[in-house]
Amino acid sequence: MIERIKRGLEYFQMNTYKEYETLYHDLELQQHPEILFIGCSDSRVSPEILLGAEPGDVFVLRNIANTVPSFDARTRDMTTLSGIEYAVLVLKVEMIIVCGHSNCGGCSAALTGREKLAQLPYTKDYLQPLDILREKIEKNATDETSDTKARMMEELNVVEQLNHLKEYPFINDRIAEGTLSIKGWRYDIGEGEVETYDEELKNFTPIVSHLKPTD
Ligand SMILES: [Zn+2]
């Protein structure tokens, strides 16, 4: 493992750093990212790769199942909240993206029941706010396949986090000013597709699609 890490660092210094050397010098004392990306910690979700972003472009927060605490439960996750506060009030990002993804383990655990997480007491507690989404699916989608339910959970979870963001005055004020927008995405890992939540249509549609080209 250590050899692999060394090779990675060597590659960074010899290639990536060289390629962006001027940019790294410019970024040495300041950052001006325009996007706050709130994604899942899942190793398959790489914001910079997904966005084709360069160093300094994206302020990133990642946690299990890309969650944001509701205003009423804000003390549950000060790590995420302080990151959002800094990005919005200090860095003045122009867009917040909440990005869910396919085959999300956090969403899956919440959907199948947190009581099965007896060996993971912290995770069990952390996922408690997702219970309300599981109940919604159990009530309205009893006949759906497990794949469809998993997808519903991942999508509902993103929408729920957007709603939570809008509960904070410091975020809503910026949205009202027209200086901040918030987007909900679901990234399909196997297909390489990203869908965005349409607030009017109440569904997710592809942003760009290599599978369904438009003319
Ligand atoms: Zn996940």
Boltz pocket constraint, residues with backbone or C-beta under 6 A from the ligand:
constraints:
  - pocket:
      binder: B
      contacts: [[A, 40], [A, 41], [A, 42], [A, 63], [A, 64], [A, 65], [A, 66], [A, 101], [A, 103], [A, 104], [A, 105], [A, 106], [A, 107]]
      max_distance: 6.0
